[in-house]
């Protein structure tokens, strides 16, 4: 059974100090298995075990969830994918960015850099998200929109800004109201401040193992970063609630009797938008396939393992997290760890173990 093999891998990783804690959950044909839970939440306290309600900072798995919020705007007639970003954020047009469309932000084809050049400096002095958005609007593009694929967290930041300007609601509150609350997610939020989350249940992320995990710093475990609510990487959730989010997309936009997105929106999010982009070349695409927010299976995605179908979609996070769904084999896999380096070594092996027993 894959469960025994996965447990063995995780126990070995924790025992050899590669990981502090981990959680894995698998869903087959709509039936969710009990999570596999190993290790602890705090480096200096073995009594604080990883449990079902342990909260992980999932980093970039946040991105497709924010993209789903944009699709809610599209469904409600408040945005169009091929609208220029300047329609919603006029100041974004500085330095020749007038041609960037909402679709480009959703597919990592905008030409924006991943992060602003001053990312670390801004975090060191705890500048607010609004300052990051202002700086992104000032930046020039690194290539013409729609001609290359280049991963860009700054583009997701702009999607968050669009959501806030169109709705008049903060992005954390908009996500709570339109996605999280309707499907019963009580321990999921963008930034810890948008929910009354239990601080003691939040696992220490790997970056803090290096920086000492000080609550006064600026790393992943700091009060600043946990409360920052980065649209590109600030979501906190549990293993079971992340599985529920994946079921939302597996089911075509709903969980149980609660519908969040239309089937049309979900199918649009899971289509390959990059390959068919008019100005895209094979050199510019670099072998990558992207839906709207979701990464699609391909030669550049080894963390999904070797055995998933070509229709698999998912996303990883720099904190050591991964979630994917193979709609052909009807399997969902969510892997949460607290260390990015160890996760890279384990994720593909765990994914293969999951698929071997499917």
Secondary structure as UniProt FT lines:
FT   HELIX           2..15
FT   TURN            16..17
FT   STRAND          21..28
FT   TURN            29..30
FT   STRAND          31..32
FT   STRAND          36..42
FT   TURN            43..44
FT   STRAND          45..49
FT   TURN            52..53
FT   STRAND          55..57
FT   HELIX           59..61
FT   HELIX           62..75
FT   TURN            76..77
FT   TURN            81..82
FT   HELIX           85..87
FT   HELIX           90..93
FT   TURN            94..96
FT   TURN            98..99
FT   HELIX           102..106
FT   TURN            107..108
FT   TURN            117..118
FT   HELIX           119..124
FT   TURN            125..126
FT   HELIX           129..138
FT   TURN            145..146
FT   HELIX           153..167
FT   HELIX           171..175
FT   HELIX           176..180
FT   HELIX           181..183
FT   STRAND          189..190
FT   HELIX           192..194
FT   TURN            195..196
FT   HELIX           199..201
FT   HELIX           206..211
FT   TURN            212..213
FT   TURN            215..216
FT   TURN            220..221
FT   HELIX           223..228
FT   TURN            231..233
FT   STRAND          235..237
FT   HELIX           239..250
FT   TURN            251..252
FT   STRAND          254..255
FT   TURN            256..257
FT   STRAND          258..259
FT   HELIX           263..269
FT   TURN            275..276
FT   TURN            278..279
FT   HELIX           282..285
FT   TURN            286..287
FT   STRAND          295..296
FT   TURN            299..300
FT   HELIX           302..304
FT   TURN            310..311
FT   STRAND          313..317
FT   TURN            318..320
FT   STRAND          321..326
FT   TURN            327..330
FT   STRAND          331..337
FT   HELIX           340..356
//
